[in-house]
Amino acid sequence: MKKRIPAALALTAACAAASLALTAAPAQAAGWEFFDDYWSHAGCTEEGHHGVKRGEWTDFQCRSSAIDWNLWVLRP
């Protein structure tokens, strides 16, 4: 019985770590990078479009946070 408890805890910890790695992998695999934050959605999208026109990134997303908008970019 004593051997089963540590083994079960180790298995639970391994599963939890694997779960965290799987949830973090899509953002990293996609190559999205945080660029900057803006007070308004309009300011965020304006900078996003300028970056696409300049060729600095191929796509962008403006994601809301508690107090501002975060610009995430996809570099070529």
N, CA, C and O atoms as CSV, one atom per row, in Angstrom:
chain,resi,resn,atom,element,x,y,z
A,1,MET,N,N,0.811,-1.186,0.000
A,1,MET,CA,C,0.000,0.000,0.000
A,1,MET,C,C,0.860,1.258,0.000
A,1,MET,O,O,0.526,2.238,-0.665
A,2,LYS,N,N,1.961,1.235,0.740
A,2,LYS,CA,C,2.818,2.408,0.815
A,2,LYS,C,C,3.417,2.756,-0.543
A,2,LYS,O,O,3.642,3.932,-0.827
A,3,LYS,N,N,3.679,1.768,-1.381
A,3,LYS,CA,C,4.275,2.015,-2.693
A,3,LYS,C,C,3.257,2.577,-3.677
A,3,LYS,O,O,3.635,3.296,-4.601
A,4,ARG,N,N,2.006,2.276,-3.505
A,4,ARG,CA,C,0.969,2.727,-4.438
A,4,ARG,C,C,0.693,4.222,-4.312
A,4,ARG,O,O,0.448,4.879,-5.324
A,5,ILE,N,N,0.725,4.774,-3.111
A,5,ILE,CA,C,0.418,6.193,-2.917
A,5,ILE,C,C,1.446,7.080,-3.614
A,5,ILE,O,O,1.044,7.969,-4.365
A,6,PRO,N,N,2.765,6.888,-3.407
A,6,PRO,CA,C,3.720,7.723,-4.141
A,6,PRO,C,C,3.614,7.539,-5.662
A,6,PRO,O,O,3.776,8.498,-6.417
A,7,ALA,N,N,3.349,6.331,-6.098
A,7,ALA,CA,C,3.220,6.089,-7.531
A,7,ALA,C,C,1.997,6.821,-8.079
A,7,ALA,O,O,2.048,7.392,-9.169
A,8,ALA,N,N,0.917,6.803,-7.335
A,8,ALA,CA,C,-0.300,7.510,-7.763
A,8,ALA,C,C,-0.063,9.012,-7.778
A,8,ALA,O,O,-0.525,9.699,-8.689
A,9,LEU,N,N,0.649,9.532,-6.785
A,9,LEU,CA,C,0.957,10.958,-6.767
A,9,LEU,C,C,1.861,11.344,-7.933
A,9,LEU,O,O,1.666,12.394,-8.545
A,10,ALA,N,N,2.834,10.516,-8.240
A,10,ALA,CA,C,3.724,10.794,-9.360
A,10,ALA,C,C,2.959,10.779,-10.672
A,10,ALA,O,O,3.196,11.617,-11.542
A,11,LEU,N,N,2.045,9.833,-10.820
A,11,LEU,CA,C,1.238,9.753,-12.030
A,11,LEU,C,C,0.331,10.976,-12.152
A,11,LEU,O,O,0.180,11.531,-13.240
A,12,THR,N,N,-0.262,11.390,-11.058
A,12,THR,CA,C,-1.124,12.583,-11.063
A,12,THR,C,C,-0.320,13.825,-11.431
A,12,THR,O,O,-0.779,14.645,-12.225
A,13,ALA,N,N,0.864,13.970,-10.867
A,13,ALA,CA,C,1.718,15.120,-11.179
A,13,ALA,C,C,2.136,15.105,-12.647
A,13,ALA,O,O,2.168,16.153,-13.291
A,14,ALA,N,N,2.453,13.936,-13.177
A,14,ALA,CA,C,2.842,13.832,-14.590
A,14,ALA,C,C,1.681,14.197,-15.504
A,14,ALA,O,O,1.873,14.871,-16.517
A,15,CYS,N,N,0.486,13.757,-15.152
A,15,CYS,CA,C,-0.698,14.097,-15.960
A,15,CYS,C,C,-0.983,15.589,-15.922
A,15,CYS,O,O,-1.333,16.178,-16.945
A,16,ALA,N,N,-0.838,16.208,-14.755
A,16,ALA,CA,C,-1.069,17.642,-14.625
A,16,ALA,C,C,-0.056,18.429,-15.456
A,16,ALA,O,O,-0.414,19.401,-16.121
A,17,ALA,N,N,1.202,18.008,-15.415
A,17,ALA,CA,C,2.237,18.688,-16.200
A,17,ALA,C,C,1.978,18.531,-17.692
A,17,ALA,O,O,2.156,19.482,-18.453
A,18,ALA,N,N,1.567,17.367,-18.108
A,18,ALA,CA,C,1.260,17.137,-19.527
A,18,ALA,C,C,0.066,17.972,-19.961
A,18,ALA,O,O,0.046,18.493,-21.077
A,19,SER,N,N,-0.918,18.104,-19.099
A,19,SER,CA,C,-2.091,18.910,-19.410
A,19,SER,C,C,-1.713,20.369,-19.592
A,19,SER,O,O,-2.194,21.017,-20.522
A,20,LEU,N,N,-0.863,20.898,-18.724
A,20,LEU,CA,C,-0.415,22.281,-18.864
A,20,LEU,C,C,0.382,22.474,-20.138
A,20,LEU,O,O,0.232,23.498,-20.805
A,21,ALA,N,N,1.220,21.522,-20.492
A,21,ALA,CA,C,2.013,21.626,-21.705
A,21,ALA,C,C,1.123,21.614,-22.945
A,21,ALA,O,O,1.398,22.325,-23.911
A,22,LEU,N,N,0.072,20.822,-22.925
A,22,LEU,CA,C,-0.825,20.758,-24.076
A,22,LEU,C,C,-1.628,22.032,-24.236
A,22,LEU,O,O,-1.896,22.445,-25.364
A,23,THR,N,N,-2.019,22.666,-23.144
A,23,THR,CA,C,-2.791,23.896,-23.262
A,23,THR,C,C,-1.913,25.065,-23.678
A,23,THR,O,O,-2.409,25.996,-24.311
A,24,ALA,N,N,-0.639,25.052,-23.349
A,24,ALA,CA,C,0.255,26.133,-23.720
A,24,ALA,C,C,0.811,25.954,-25.131
A,24,ALA,O,O,1.225,26.933,-25.753
A,25,ALA,N,N,0.830,24.752,-25.638
A,25,ALA,CA,C,1.458,24.470,-26.930
A,25,ALA,C,C,0.829,25.191,-28.118
A,25,ALA,O,O,1.583,25.678,-28.960
A,26,PRO,N,N,-0.499,25.296,-28.254
A,26,PRO,CA,C,-1.047,25.942,-29.442
A,26,PRO,C,C,-0.598,27.387,-29.624
A,26,PRO,O,O,-0.306,27.794,-30.749
A,27,ALA,N,N,-0.536,28.171,-28.557
A,27,ALA,CA,C,-0.107,29.560,-28.685
A,27,ALA,C,C,1.358,29.630,-29.105
A,27,ALA,O,O,1.729,30.472,-29.923
A,28,GLN,N,N,2.183,28.760,-28.557
A,28,GLN,CA,C,3.597,28.773,-28.911
A,28,GLN,C,C,3.803,28.215,-30.314
A,28,GLN,O,O,4.627,28.733,-31.067
A,29,ALA,N,N,3.074,27.178,-30.672
A,29,ALA,CA,C,3.247,26.571,-31.986
A,29,ALA,C,C,2.801,27.511,-33.082
A,29,ALA,O,O,3.365,27.509,-34.176
A,30,ALA,N,N,1.792,28.316,-32.797
A,30,ALA,CA,C,1.287,29.240,-33.807
A,30,ALA,C,C,2.245,30.406,-34.019
A,30,ALA,O,O,2.188,31.043,-35.071
A,31,GLY,N,N,3.111,30.707,-33.079
A,31,GLY,CA,C,4.092,31.767,-33.223
A,31,GLY,C,C,3.571,33.146,-32.853
A,31,GLY,O,O,4.183,34.144,-33.231
A,32,TRP,N,N,2.469,33.236,-32.130
A,32,TRP,CA,C,1.934,34.527,-31.726
A,32,TRP,C,C,2.833,35.156,-30.679
A,32,TRP,O,O,3.249,34.494,-29.728
A,33,GLU,N,N,3.135,36.444,-30.855
A,33,GLU,CA,C,3.977,37.191,-29.920
A,33,GLU,C,C,3.227,38.420,-29.427
A,33,GLU,O,O,2.528,39.081,-30.196
A,34,PHE,N,N,3.374,38.721,-28.145
A,34,PHE,CA,C,2.828,39.967,-27.614
A,34,PHE,C,C,3.667,41.115,-28.145
A,34,PHE,O,O,4.895,41.060,-28.095
A,35,PHE,N,N,3.006,42.173,-28.663
A,35,PHE,CA,C,3.736,43.323,-29.191
A,35,PHE,C,C,3.657,44.527,-28.255
A,35,PHE,O,O,4.686,45.057,-27.837
A,36,ASP,N,N,2.438,44.961,-27.924
A,36,ASP,CA,C,2.273,46.130,-27.060
A,36,ASP,C,C,0.824,46.193,-26.585
A,36,ASP,O,O,-0.028,45.439,-27.055
A,37,ASP,N,N,0.555,47.098,-25.651
A,37,ASP,CA,C,-0.822,47.287,-25.206
A,37,ASP,C,C,-1.277,48.706,-25.525
A,37,ASP,O,O,-0.469,49.632,-25.603
A,38,TYR,N,N,-2.600,48.858,-25.711
A,38,TYR,CA,C,-3.198,50.120,-26.139
A,38,TYR,C,C,-4.435,50.395,-25.306
A,38,TYR,O,O,-5.096,49.465,-24.845
A,39,TRP,N,N,-4.753,51.678,-25.108
A,39,TRP,CA,C,-5.900,52.050,-24.302
A,39,TRP,C,C,-7.219,51.796,-25.016
A,39,TRP,O,O,-8.245,51.589,-24.367
A,40,SER,N,N,-7.204,51.809,-26.366
A,40,SER,CA,C,-8.454,51.611,-27.103
A,40,SER,C,C,-8.295,50.506,-28.145
A,40,SER,O,O,-7.187,50.209,-28.593
A,41,HIS,N,N,-9.425,49.905,-28.521
A,41,HIS,CA,C,-9.423,48.887,-29.570
A,41,HIS,C,C,-9.017,49.515,-30.901
A,41,HIS,O,O,-8.312,48.890,-31.693
A,42,ALA,N,N,-9.456,50.740,-31.148
A,42,ALA,CA,C,-9.108,51.433,-32.395
A,42,ALA,C,C,-7.594,51.626,-32.525
A,42,ALA,O,O,-7.029,51.413,-33.597
A,43,GLY,N,N,-6.945,52.028,-31.439
A,43,GLY,CA,C,-5.491,52.208,-31.466
A,43,GLY,C,C,-4.760,50.900,-31.706
A,43,GLY,O,O,-3.756,50.859,-32.418
A,44,CYS,N,N,-5.265,49.841,-31.114
A,44,CYS,CA,C,-4.668,48.519,-31.290
A,44,CYS,C,C,-4.788,48.051,-32.736
A,44,CYS,O,O,-3.803,47.618,-33.334
A,45,THR,N,N,-5.994,48.137,-33.298
A,45,THR,CA,C,-6.182,47.675,-34.683
A,45,THR,C,C,-5.435,48.554,-35.685
A,45,THR,O,O,-4.942,48.063,-36.700
A,46,GLU,N,N,-5.354,49.846,-35.398
A,46,GLU,CA,C,-4.607,50.741,-36.290
A,46,GLU,C,C,-3.138,50.321,-36.362
A,46,GLU,O,O,-2.569,50.212,-37.448
A,47,GLU,N,N,-2.535,50.087,-35.210
A,47,GLU,CA,C,-1.134,49.640,-35.192
A,47,GLU,C,C,-0.987,48.269,-35.830
A,47,GLU,O,O,0.005,48.003,-36.508
A,48,GLY,N,N,-1.968,47.395,-35.617
A,48,GLY,CA,C,-1.928,46.075,-36.244
A,48,GLY,C,C,-1.918,46.174,-37.762
A,48,GLY,O,O,-1.131,45.497,-38.425
A,49,HIS,N,N,-2.788,47.013,-38.316
A,49,HIS,CA,C,-2.829,47.199,-39.774
A,49,HIS,C,C,-1.545,47.835,-40.301
A,49,HIS,O,O,-1.059,47.457,-41.367
A,50,HIS,N,N,-0.992,48.798,-39.563
A,50,HIS,CA,C,0.268,49.418,-39.989
A,50,HIS,C,C,1.397,48.392,-40.045
A,50,HIS,O,O,2.211,48.411,-40.968
A,51,GLY,N,N,1.444,47.509,-39.072
A,51,GLY,CA,C,2.481,46.478,-39.058
A,51,GLY,C,C,2.352,45.516,-40.226
A,51,GLY,O,O,3.360,45.080,-40.783
A,52,VAL,N,N,1.120,45.177,-40.602
A,52,VAL,CA,C,0.910,44.303,-41.757
A,52,VAL,C,C,1.361,45.022,-43.035
A,52,VAL,O,O,2.027,44.426,-43.882
A,53,LYS,N,N,0.997,46.304,-43.171
A,53,LYS,CA,C,1.399,47.077,-44.360
A,53,LYS,C,C,2.914,47.213,-44.468
A,53,LYS,O,O,3.465,47.172,-45.568
A,54,ARG,N,N,3.590,47.376,-43.329
A,54,ARG,CA,C,5.051,47.499,-43.316
A,54,ARG,C,C,5.750,46.155,-43.482
A,54,ARG,O,O,6.961,46.111,-43.695
A,55,GLY,N,N,5.007,45.067,-43.388
A,55,GLY,CA,C,5.596,43.737,-43.518
A,55,GLY,C,C,6.271,43.234,-42.254
A,55,GLY,O,O,7.047,42.279,-42.302
A,56,GLU,N,N,5.982,43.871,-41.118
A,56,GLU,CA,C,6.579,43.440,-39.850
A,56,GLU,C,C,5.952,42.147,-39.347
A,56,GLU,O,O,6.616,41.349,-38.685
A,57,TRP,N,N,4.662,41.934,-39.661
A,57,TRP,CA,C,3.983,40.702,-39.312
A,57,TRP,C,C,2.923,40.398,-40.354
A,57,TRP,O,O,2.514,41.272,-41.119
A,58,THR,N,N,2.487,39.154,-40.373
A,58,THR,CA,C,1.525,38.723,-41.386
A,58,THR,C,C,0.085,38.807,-40.913
A,58,THR,O,O,-0.830,38.897,-41.731
A,59,ASP,N,N,-0.128,38.780,-39.603
A,59,ASP,CA,C,-1.471,38.848,-39.042
A,59,ASP,C,C,-1.375,39.407,-37.634
A,59,ASP,O,O,-0.300,39.418,-37.035
A,60,PHE,N,N,-2.497,39.870,-37.109
A,60,PHE,CA,C,-2.515,40.395,-35.758
A,60,PHE,C,C,-3.868,40.128,-35.113
A,60,PHE,O,O,-4.860,39.862,-35.791
A,61,GLN,N,N,-3.883,40.207,-33.780
A,61,GLN,CA,C,-5.106,40.080,-32.991
A,61,GLN,C,C,-5.057,41.113,-31.880
A,61,GLN,O,O,-4.019,41.310,-31.250
A,62,CYS,N,N,-6.175,41.768,-31.645
A,62,CYS,CA,C,-6.309,42.663,-30.498
A,62,CYS,C,C,-7.177,41.955,-29.475
A,62,CYS,O,O,-8.361,41.716,-29.709
A,63,ARG,N,N,-6.584,41.625,-28.346
A,63,ARG,CA,C,-7.292,40.890,-27.294
A,63,ARG,C,C,-7.512,41.818,-26.107
A,63,ARG,O,O,-6.589,42.503,-25.666
A,64,SER,N,N,-8.724,41.836,-25.599
A,64,SER,CA,C,-9.021,42.710,-24.461
A,64,SER,C,C,-8.445,42.120,-23.180
A,64,SER,O,O,-8.394,40.904,-22.994
A,65,SER,N,N,-8.018,43.016,-22.312
A,65,SER,CA,C,-7.592,42.616,-20.973
A,65,SER,C,C,-8.459,43.391,-19.991
A,65,SER,O,O,-9.443,44.008,-20.398
A,66,ALA,N,N,-8.121,43.372,-18.738
A,66,ALA,CA,C,-8.947,44.023,-17.726
A,66,ALA,C,C,-9.008,45.542,-17.920
A,66,ALA,O,O,-10.038,46.156,-17.644
A,67,ILE,N,N,-7.913,46.153,-18.393
A,67,ILE,CA,C,-7.890,47.616,-18.481
A,67,ILE,C,C,-7.499,48.158,-19.853
A,67,ILE,O,O,-7.635,49.357,-20.094
A,68,ASP,N,N,-7.020,47.307,-20.754
A,68,ASP,CA,C,-6.584,47.814,-22.047
A,68,ASP,C,C,-6.707,46.736,-23.123
A,68,ASP,O,O,-7.323,45.694,-22.900
A,69,TRP,N,N,-6.121,46.992,-24.279
A,69,TRP,CA,C,-6.130,46.042,-25.398
A,69,TRP,C,C,-4.701,45.623,-25.692
A,69,TRP,O,O,-3.804,46.463,-25.765
A,70,ASN,N,N,-4.484,44.310,-25.863
A,70,ASN,CA,C,-3.150,43.771,-26.141
A,70,ASN,C,C,-3.052,43.375,-27.607
A,70,ASN,O,O,-3.915,42.674,-28.133
A,71,LEU,N,N,-1.998,43.831,-28.253
A,71,LEU,CA,C,-1.741,43.507,-29.646
A,71,LEU,C,C,-0.823,42.292,-29.707
A,71,LEU,O,O,0.303,42.319,-29.212
A,72,TRP,N,N,-1.332,41.221,-30.329
A,72,TRP,CA,C,-0.572,39.995,-30.557
A,72,TRP,C,C,-0.322,39.891,-32.053
A,72,TRP,O,O,-1.234,40.099,-32.853
A,73,VAL,N,N,0.911,39.570,-32.435
A,73,VAL,CA,C,1.276,39.549,-33.859
A,73,VAL,C,C,1.836,38.196,-34.247
A,73,VAL,O,O,2.383,37.460,-33.427
A,74,LEU,N,N,1.681,37.895,-35.527
A,74,LEU,CA,C,2.220,36.664,-36.104
A,74,LEU,C,C,3.304,37.065,-37.089
A,74,LEU,O,O,3.011,37.591,-38.164
A,75,ARG,N,N,4.544,36.820,-36.727
A,75,ARG,CA,C,5.686,37.211,-37.567
A,75,ARG,C,C,5.841,36.237,-38.733
A,75,ARG,O,O,5.499,35.059,-38.625
A,76,PRO,N,N,6.367,36.755,-39.861
A,76,PRO,CA,C,6.575,35.860,-41.031
A,76,PRO,C,C,7.670,34.833,-40.775
A,76,PRO,O,O,7.965,34.015,-41.646
